[in-house]
Amino acid sequence: MIAFIVRRLLGAAALLFIVSAVTFAIFFLVPKAAGTSTNDLAARFAGKSPTPAALAEIKERLALDDPVPVQYGRFIKAIALGDEYDTGTEKIDCPAPCLGFSFRTNQPVLGEIIDRVPVTLSIAGGAAVLWLAVGLSIGVLSALRRGTFFDRAAMAVALAGVSLPIFFTGLLGLAFVVHQWGILPQVDYAPLTRDPGKWFMSLILPWISLAFLYAALYARLTRAGMLETLNEDYIRTARAKGLPERTVIVKHGLRATLTPILTVFGLDIGLLLGGAVITETTFSMKGMGALALTGIAQSDLPVVLGVTLVAAVFIVLANLVVDVLYGVVDPRVRHN
């Protein structure tokens, strides 16, 4: 298992290197190949309506006239060793890992991302716990009560959950649960360390809205997997040996069903940790997704590039954890 983890870590590092190269090429090489001038590239760092003097300074500081491989080497060097940026009035140190510098906000990109990560982690983490608990429970019960009223009703609700987008259910929740009925307070995020009570109350509605979408999908996946697993020979053998029904369902049935669910969960949680864009926009929460949208709207290329790379890191790490968990939930796929 240790050798497997080491190989996966090396593979993850190689994959992140490839992602950084491809992302850098999309932002720098492709525009140049399409005929974009260095002035236009500099404008993407300067934000909207930059002055000619500002463009000239950015071109010089970032050496945009150098070949793209040289620029990429400088970018990787900044990630590994850090860099220093001259804003014209002061020199700002960008410690490793330096993902770039926003000349629009005069801040290192990584610092801006770190400020937004707790919001995204809070949304994704709480919603993930909720949708796993609800989705798996409903899926198992629907499989055990196949064809009953509960099964049909649960799958109908699941179909509605999969079909309704988060901005629809989220806005309905804000309109009725918050403003009209006053059951929950206005969504106003506060850091966990500063006010745990307000942090929890402000996230209940985003958690429920996001979990409603994902729990529906996981309920359908769990139901389909359980129906297939419960017909296997080893399940009938376990029952014939006199094992309690709960042991048969949880230890033998559900455990085998979790493998494909873990795969989907790794992708979903990785994408959400990279920025729950629609959820954060719907509830006006300043997470990584909102930061990426702001960077796009303000033509702040370093921010968009930095968020893209951090999102890639989250996705790769989430899938690495899932690969390790395969051997925990299903002994048939344990790695030697």
C-alpha positions as CSV (number, residue, x, y, z in Angstrom):
1,M,0.0,0.0,0.0
2,I,2.8,2.4,0.8
3,A,4.4,1.8,-2.6
4,F,1.1,2.4,-4.2
5,I,0.7,5.7,-2.4
6,V,4.2,6.8,-3.4
7,R,3.5,5.9,-7.0
8,R,0.2,7.9,-6.9
9,L,1.9,10.9,-5.3
10,L,4.6,10.9,-8.1
11,G,1.8,10.5,-10.7
12,A,-0.1,13.4,-9.1
13,A,3.0,15.6,-9.2
14,A,3.5,14.8,-12.9
15,L,-0.1,15.4,-13.6
16,L,-0.1,18.8,-11.9
17,F,3.0,19.7,-13.9
18,I,1.2,18.9,-17.1
19,V,-1.9,20.8,-16.0
20,S,0.3,23.9,-15.2
21,A,1.9,23.6,-18.6
22,V,-1.4,23.3,-20.5
23,T,-3.0,26.1,-18.5
24,F,-0.1,28.4,-19.1
25,A,-0.2,27.5,-22.8
26,I,-3.9,28.3,-22.9
27,F,-3.3,31.8,-21.4
28,F,-0.1,32.7,-23.1
29,L,0.9,30.4,-26.1
30,V,-2.5,30.1,-27.7
31,P,-3.2,33.9,-27.8
32,K,0.2,34.5,-29.3
33,A,-0.4,31.8,-31.9
34,A,-3.7,33.5,-32.7
35,G,-2.0,36.8,-33.3
36,T,-2.6,38.5,-29.9
37,S,0.0,41.2,-29.3
38,T,2.0,41.5,-26.1
39,N,0.1,44.8,-25.4
40,D,-3.1,42.8,-25.3
41,L,-1.6,40.2,-23.1
42,A,-0.3,42.9,-20.7
43,A,-3.9,44.3,-20.7
44,R,-5.1,41.0,-19.2
45,F,-2.8,41.6,-16.2
46,A,-3.6,45.3,-15.8
47,G,-7.4,45.0,-15.7
48,K,-9.9,47.1,-17.6
49,S,-8.9,50.4,-19.3
50,P,-5.2,50.4,-18.5
51,T,-3.0,53.4,-19.5
52,P,-0.2,52.9,-22.1
53,A,2.4,53.6,-19.4
54,A,0.9,50.8,-17.2
55,L,0.9,48.4,-20.1
56,A,4.6,49.2,-20.8
57,E,5.5,48.7,-17.1
58,I,3.7,45.3,-17.0
59,K,5.3,44.1,-20.2
60,E,8.7,45.0,-18.8
61,R,8.1,43.5,-15.4
62,L,6.7,40.2,-16.7
63,A,9.0,40.1,-19.8
64,L,6.1,39.3,-22.0
65,D,8.3,39.8,-25.1
66,D,10.4,36.8,-24.1
67,P,9.6,33.3,-25.6
68,V,6.8,31.5,-24.0
69,P,9.1,28.6,-22.7
70,V,11.2,31.2,-20.9
71,Q,8.1,32.7,-19.4
72,Y,6.9,29.3,-18.3
73,G,10.3,28.5,-16.7
74,R,10.1,31.8,-14.8
75,F,6.5,30.9,-13.7
76,I,7.6,27.4,-12.4
77,K,10.6,29.0,-10.7
78,A,8.3,31.5,-8.9
79,I,6.1,28.6,-7.7
80,A,9.1,26.7,-6.3
81,L,11.2,29.6,-5.0
82,G,9.0,32.7,-4.9
83,D,9.4,36.0,-6.7
84,E,9.5,39.7,-6.2
85,Y,7.2,42.2,-8.0
86,D,7.8,45.9,-8.5
87,T,4.5,47.9,-8.5
88,G,6.2,51.1,-9.4
89,T,5.9,52.5,-5.8
90,E,7.2,49.5,-3.9
91,K,8.6,46.0,-4.2
92,I,6.3,43.3,-2.9
93,D,7.7,39.9,-2.0
94,C,5.7,36.8,-3.2
95,P,6.9,33.8,-1.2
96,A,6.8,30.3,-2.6
97,P,4.6,28.9,-3.8
98,C,4.0,32.1,-5.8
99,L,1.1,31.7,-8.2
100,G,1.5,35.2,-9.7
101,F,0.8,38.8,-8.8
102,S,-2.4,40.8,-9.4
103,F,-1.4,44.3,-10.5
104,R,-5.1,45.3,-10.1
105,T,-5.2,44.6,-6.4
106,N,-1.4,44.8,-5.8
107,Q,-1.5,41.5,-3.9
108,P,0.0,38.0,-4.5
109,V,-2.6,35.8,-6.0
110,L,-2.1,33.0,-3.5
111,G,-2.9,35.4,-0.6
112,E,-6.2,36.3,-2.2
113,I,-7.0,32.6,-2.7
114,I,-6.1,31.7,0.8
115,D,-8.5,34.3,2.1
116,R,-11.3,32.7,0.1
117,V,-10.5,29.0,0.7
118,P,-12.3,28.8,4.1
119,V,-15.6,29.9,2.5
120,T,-15.4,27.3,-0.2
121,L,-14.2,24.6,2.2
122,S,-17.2,25.4,4.5
123,I,-19.7,25.1,1.7
124,A,-18.3,22.0,0.1
125,G,-17.5,20.1,3.4
126,G,-20.8,20.6,5.1
127,A,-22.8,19.9,1.9
128,A,-20.8,16.8,1.2
129,V,-21.5,15.3,4.6
130,L,-25.2,16.1,4.2
131,W,-25.6,14.7,0.7
132,L,-23.7,11.5,1.5
133,A,-25.7,10.8,4.6
134,V,-29.1,11.6,3.0
135,G,-28.3,10.1,-0.5
136,L,-26.9,6.8,0.8
137,S,-29.7,6.3,3.3
138,I,-32.5,7.0,0.8
139,G,-30.8,4.9,-1.8
140,V,-30.4,1.9,0.5
141,L,-34.0,2.2,1.8
142,S,-35.4,2.5,-1.8
143,A,-33.5,-0.6,-2.9
144,L,-34.8,-2.6,0.1
145,R,-38.4,-1.4,-0.5
146,R,-38.3,-1.6,-4.3
147,G,-41.6,-0.9,-5.9
148,T,-43.3,0.5,-2.8
149,F,-44.7,4.0,-2.4
150,F,-41.5,5.1,-0.5
151,D,-39.4,3.9,-3.4
152,R,-41.4,5.8,-6.1
153,A,-41.7,8.9,-4.0
154,A,-38.0,9.0,-3.2
155,M,-37.0,8.5,-6.8
156,A,-39.4,11.2,-7.9
157,V,-37.9,13.6,-5.4
158,A,-34.4,12.5,-6.6
159,L,-35.4,13.2,-10.2
160,A,-36.5,16.7,-9.2
161,G,-33.3,17.3,-7.3
162,V,-31.2,16.3,-10.3
163,S,-33.3,18.4,-12.6
164,L,-33.5,21.6,-10.6
165,P,-30.4,23.9,-10.8
166,I,-28.9,25.3,-7.6
167,F,-29.7,28.9,-8.5
168,F,-33.4,28.0,-8.7
169,T,-33.6,26.1,-5.4
170,G,-31.3,28.5,-3.7
171,L,-33.3,31.6,-4.7
172,L,-36.5,29.8,-3.7
173,G,-35.0,29.1,-0.3
174,L,-33.9,32.7,0.1
175,A,-37.3,34.0,-0.9
176,F,-39.4,31.8,1.4
177,V,-37.3,30.3,4.1
178,V,-35.3,33.5,4.8
179,H,-37.3,36.5,3.8
180,Q,-41.0,35.4,3.9
181,W,-41.1,32.8,6.7
182,G,-38.0,33.9,8.7
183,I,-37.0,30.4,9.6
184,L,-33.4,31.0,8.9
185,P,-31.4,34.2,9.1
186,Q,-29.9,36.0,6.1
187,V,-26.9,34.3,4.6
188,D,-24.1,36.4,6.0
189,Y,-20.9,34.3,6.3
190,A,-18.7,34.7,9.3
191,P,-15.5,32.8,9.9
192,L,-15.8,29.7,12.1
193,T,-13.0,30.9,14.4
194,R,-14.7,34.2,15.0
195,D,-18.4,33.2,15.5
196,P,-19.2,29.5,15.2
197,G,-22.9,30.0,15.8
198,K,-23.2,32.6,13.0
199,W,-21.0,30.5,10.7
200,F,-23.3,27.5,11.2
201,M,-26.6,29.3,10.8
202,S,-25.4,31.2,7.7
203,L,-24.4,28.0,5.9
204,I,-27.5,25.9,6.6
205,L,-29.4,27.1,3.5
206,P,-26.4,26.8,1.1
207,W,-25.7,23.3,2.5
208,I,-29.3,22.2,2.0
209,S,-29.6,23.7,-1.5
210,L,-26.3,22.2,-2.7
211,A,-26.9,18.8,-1.0
212,F,-30.4,18.6,-2.5
213,L,-28.8,18.5,-6.0
214,Y,-26.1,16.0,-5.1
215,A,-28.1,13.8,-2.7
216,A,-30.6,13.1,-5.4
217,L,-27.8,11.8,-7.7
218,Y,-26.2,9.7,-4.9
219,A,-29.6,8.2,-4.0
220,R,-30.1,7.0,-7.5
221,L,-26.6,5.6,-7.8
222,T,-26.9,3.9,-4.4
223,R,-30.3,2.3,-5.3
224,A,-29.0,1.0,-8.6
225,G,-25.9,-0.4,-7.0
226,M,-27.7,-2.0,-4.1
227,L,-30.3,-3.7,-6.4
228,E,-27.4,-5.2,-8.4
229,T,-25.4,-6.3,-5.3
230,L,-28.3,-7.8,-3.4
231,N,-28.8,-10.3,-6.2
232,E,-25.2,-11.6,-6.0
233,D,-24.5,-15.2,-4.8
234,Y,-22.4,-14.1,-1.8
235,I,-25.3,-12.1,-0.4
236,R,-27.6,-15.1,-0.5
237,T,-24.8,-17.1,1.1
238,A,-24.5,-14.6,3.9
239,R,-28.2,-14.8,4.5
240,A,-28.2,-18.6,4.4
241,K,-25.4,-18.6,7.1
242,G,-27.8,-16.8,9.4
243,L,-26.1,-13.4,9.5
244,P,-28.2,-10.5,10.8
245,E,-29.9,-8.6,8.0
246,R,-28.2,-5.4,9.1
247,T,-24.8,-7.0,8.7
248,V,-25.7,-8.4,5.3
249,I,-26.9,-5.0,4.1
250,V,-24.2,-2.7,5.5
251,K,-21.1,-4.9,5.6
252,H,-21.6,-6.9,2.4
253,G,-24.1,-5.0,0.3
254,L,-23.4,-1.4,0.9
255,R,-19.7,-1.8,1.1
256,A,-19.5,-3.3,-2.3
257,T,-21.7,-0.5,-3.7
258,L,-19.5,2.2,-2.4
259,T,-16.7,1.8,-4.9
260,P,-18.4,3.6,-7.9
261,I,-19.9,6.1,-5.5
262,L,-16.4,6.9,-4.2
263,T,-15.3,7.6,-7.7
264,V,-18.1,10.1,-8.3
265,F,-17.6,11.6,-4.9
266,G,-13.9,12.3,-5.6
267,L,-14.7,14.2,-8.8
268,D,-17.6,16.1,-7.2
269,I,-15.8,17.2,-4.0
270,G,-12.7,18.1,-6.0
271,L,-14.6,20.3,-8.3
272,L,-16.5,22.0,-5.5
273,L,-13.3,22.6,-3.6
274,G,-12.0,24.4,-6.7
275,G,-14.9,26.8,-6.3
276,A,-18.6,26.3,-5.9
277,V,-19.2,29.1,-8.4
278,I,-23.0,28.9,-8.8
279,T,-23.7,28.4,-5.0
280,E,-21.3,31.2,-4.0
281,T,-22.9,33.6,-6.6
282,T,-26.5,32.7,-5.6
283,F,-25.8,33.4,-1.9
284,S,-23.3,36.2,-2.4
285,M,-20.5,34.3,-0.7
286,K,-16.9,35.3,-1.4
287,G,-15.3,32.0,-2.0
288,M,-12.9,30.8,-4.7
289,G,-15.6,30.6,-7.3
290,A,-16.6,34.2,-6.7
291,L,-12.9,35.2,-6.9
292,A,-12.6,33.5,-10.3
293,L,-15.7,35.2,-11.6
294,T,-14.3,38.6,-10.4
295,G,-11.0,37.9,-12.1
296,I,-12.8,37.1,-15.4
297,A,-15.0,40.2,-15.1
298,Q,-12.0,42.5,-14.3
299,S,-9.7,40.8,-16.9
300,D,-7.4,39.9,-14.0
301,L,-5.5,37.0,-15.7
302,P,-3.2,36.1,-12.8
303,V,-6.2,35.5,-10.5
304,V,-7.9,33.3,-13.1
305,L,-4.7,31.3,-13.7
306,G,-4.1,30.9,-9.9
307,V,-7.6,29.7,-9.2
308,T,-7.4,27.2,-12.1
309,L,-4.2,25.7,-10.7
310,V,-5.5,25.5,-7.2
311,A,-8.7,23.8,-8.4
312,A,-6.5,21.3,-10.3
313,V,-4.6,20.6,-7.1
314,F,-7.9,19.9,-5.2
315,I,-9.2,17.6,-7.9
316,V,-5.9,15.6,-8.1
317,L,-5.7,15.3,-4.3
318,A,-9.4,14.2,-4.0
319,N,-8.9,11.5,-6.6
320,L,-5.7,10.4,-4.8
321,V,-7.6,10.0,-1.5
322,V,-10.4,8.1,-3.4
323,D,-7.8,5.6,-4.8
324,V,-6.5,4.9,-1.4
325,L,-10.0,4.5,0.0
326,Y,-10.8,1.9,-2.6
327,G,-8.8,-0.7,-0.7
328,V,-10.5,0.3,2.6
329,V,-14.1,-0.1,1.5
330,D,-13.6,-3.1,-0.8
331,P,-10.9,-5.8,-0.1
332,R,-11.2,-7.1,-3.6
333,V,-9.4,-4.1,-4.9
334,R,-6.7,-3.8,-2.2
335,H,-3.3,-2.8,-3.6
336,N,-0.3,-5.1,-2.9
